[in-house]
Amino acid sequence: MIDRNKVVVLIIAVSWLCSSGCSTTHTTPIAPNAIDWVKLASHWTGAEDYRVEIVTFHDLKKSEQYHARFDLELTHHGLTLIAQTPLGVLLYELHVSDGKMTVKRHVDQLRGLPVEQTLADFVLTYWPLDQLMEAAAAVGYSIHQADTIRSLRNSEDEILVEVISESKGVDAVIKVVHHDIPLRIDIRTASRRQIRQ
């Protein structure tokens, strides 16, 4: 006998995957093409840790939003990022080490958003300011930090991306607001633990 609950979950998962393969967020990101995010992601100098991030993507052009879970591991050997749907369906696995990025895709893209864009957003959000400033300056860009706002600017001093840290009681959220493409992502850390060395 068929379990109706399993059928409903399967239909929802297949619908999400079908829509995620469609290019609903048409992007021509500027920042990933200018800065070597893979090289930056290869050198994590902070405490090694593992985070579970719940991310909401806001397609500002279509006024749509969708959610994903990202398991993010930061070690001195590089970065590992595993993306899943809210139902736990694997989207892709990304690993960066020694200046190289490997991606094992389970769907083409996350709703049309290149994995390189998501990597750039996480690096811009979490990497030390001095490393980001050095990488940006090498291509004529700049990084500015003022209180809880970090911004990436191009050579004309136009703001491309802002990373805004907000805290409301126990609910902390980081908003990555793009000005170069119609996208905003909200990052909430569901859990975090340091990796023992």
C-alpha positions in Angstrom: 0.0 0.0 0.0 1.3 3.5 -0.9 2.0 5.9 1.9 0.2 9.1 1.0 2.5 11.3 3.1 5.5 10.0 1.2 3.8 10.6 -2.1 3.1 14.2 -1.1 6.7 14.8 0.0 8.0 13.3 -3.3 5.7 15.5 -5.4 6.8 18.6 -3.5 10.5 17.7 -3.9 10.1 17.0 -7.6 8.3 20.3 -8.1 11.0 22.1 -6.3 13.7 20.5 -8.3 11.9 21.1 -11.6 11.5 24.8 -10.7 15.1 25.0 -9.5 16.3 23.8 -12.9 14.5 26.7 -14.5 16.4 30.0 -14.8 14.1 32.2 -12.7 16.9 34.5 -11.5 18.6 35.8 -14.6 22.0 37.0 -13.3 25.0 38.6 -14.8 27.1 39.0 -11.6 30.0 41.4 -11.8 31.8 40.6 -8.6 32.6 36.9 -9.2 34.2 37.8 -12.6 36.5 40.4 -11.0 37.7 39.0 -7.8 39.3 35.5 -7.4 36.9 34.2 -4.8 38.2 30.6 -5.2 41.7 31.8 -4.3 40.3 33.6 -1.2 38.2 30.6 -0.2 41.3 28.4 -0.3 42.9 30.2 2.7 40.7 30.4 5.8 42.8 31.8 8.7 40.1 31.8 11.4 39.2 29.1 13.8 38.1 26.0 11.9 34.3 25.6 12.2 31.2 24.0 10.8 27.9 25.9 10.3 24.4 25.1 9.2 23.0 28.1 7.4 19.4 28.6 6.5 19.4 30.9 3.5 16.4 32.8 1.9 17.0 34.0 -1.6 14.9 37.0 -2.7 14.5 37.4 -6.5 13.8 41.2 -6.4 12.9 41.2 -10.1 10.0 38.8 -9.7 9.2 39.4 -6.1 9.8 35.7 -5.3 11.7 34.0 -2.6 13.0 30.5 -2.0 14.9 28.7 0.7 17.9 26.4 1.0 20.1 24.9 3.7 23.8 25.2 3.4 26.3 23.1 5.4 29.4 25.2 5.5 32.8 23.8 6.7 35.7 26.2 7.0 39.2 24.7 7.6 42.7 25.8 6.9 42.7 23.5 3.9 39.7 25.3 2.3 36.0 25.4 2.2 33.2 22.9 1.7 29.6 23.9 0.9 26.8 21.4 0.6 23.4 22.8 -0.6 20.1 21.2 0.0 16.4 22.0 -0.4 14.4 22.5 2.8 13.2 18.9 2.4 16.8 17.6 2.3 17.1 17.0 -1.4 20.8 17.5 -2.4 21.4 20.3 -4.8 25.2 20.4 -5.1 28.5 19.9 -3.2 31.2 22.5 -3.6 34.8 22.1 -2.4 37.6 24.7 -2.6 41.2 23.8 -1.9 44.6 24.9 -3.2 43.1 27.6 -5.5 40.8 25.1 -7.2 37.0 24.6 -7.0 35.2 21.3 -7.7 31.5 21.1 -7.9 29.3 17.9 -7.9 26.0 19.0 -9.2 22.7 17.2 -8.5 20.7 19.8 -10.3 21.9 22.3 -12.9 21.6 25.5 -10.8 19.9 26.7 -7.7 17.0 28.5 -9.4 19.3 29.8 -12.1 21.9 31.2 -9.6 25.4 30.1 -10.4 27.2 28.3 -7.5 30.1 30.8 -8.0 27.8 33.6 -7.0 26.8 31.8 -3.8 30.5 31.1 -3.0 31.3 34.8 -3.6 28.5 35.9 -1.2 29.7 33.6 1.6 33.3 34.7 1.2 32.3 38.3 1.2 30.3 37.7 4.3 32.7 35.7 6.4 36.3 36.4 5.3 38.6 38.7 7.2 38.4 42.3 6.1 42.1 42.6 5.4 42.1 39.6 3.0 39.1 40.9 1.2 40.5 44.4 0.8 43.8 43.1 -0.6 41.9 40.9 -3.2 39.6 43.7 -4.2 42.4 46.3 -4.5 44.3 43.9 -6.9 41.5 44.3 -9.5 40.7 48.0 -8.8 37.8 47.3 -6.5 37.5 48.2 -2.8 35.9 46.9 0.4 34.5 49.3 3.0 33.4 48.4 6.5 31.3 50.8 8.6 29.8 49.3 11.8 27.6 46.4 10.8 27.8 47.1 7.0 30.4 45.8 4.6 30.3 47.0 1.0 32.1 45.9 -2.2 32.6 48.8 -4.7 33.9 48.9 -8.2 36.5 51.2 -9.6 34.0 54.0 -10.0 33.1 53.7 -6.3 29.7 52.3 -7.1 28.3 49.9 -4.5 27.9 46.4 -6.0 27.1 44.4 -2.9 26.4 45.3 0.8 26.6 42.8 3.6 24.4 44.0 6.5 24.5 42.3 9.9 21.3 42.6 11.8 20.5 41.4 15.3 17.0 41.3 16.8 17.2 39.6 20.2 18.3 36.0 19.6 17.4 36.2 15.9 20.5 37.3 14.0 20.4 37.6 10.3 23.0 38.7 7.7 21.6 40.3 4.6 23.6 40.3 1.4 22.1 43.0 -0.8 23.1 43.1 -4.5 23.0 46.3 -6.4 24.5 44.8 -9.6 21.8 42.1 -9.9 18.2 41.9 -8.6 19.1 39.6 -5.6 19.1 39.7 -1.8 19.9 36.8 0.4 19.3 36.4 4.1 21.6 34.1 6.1 20.6 32.7 9.4 23.0 30.4 11.3 21.0 27.5 12.6 23.9 25.8 14.3 27.7 26.3 14.6 30.5 24.3 16.2 34.3 24.5 16.1 36.2 21.7 14.6 38.7 20.2 16.9 42.2 20.1 15.5 
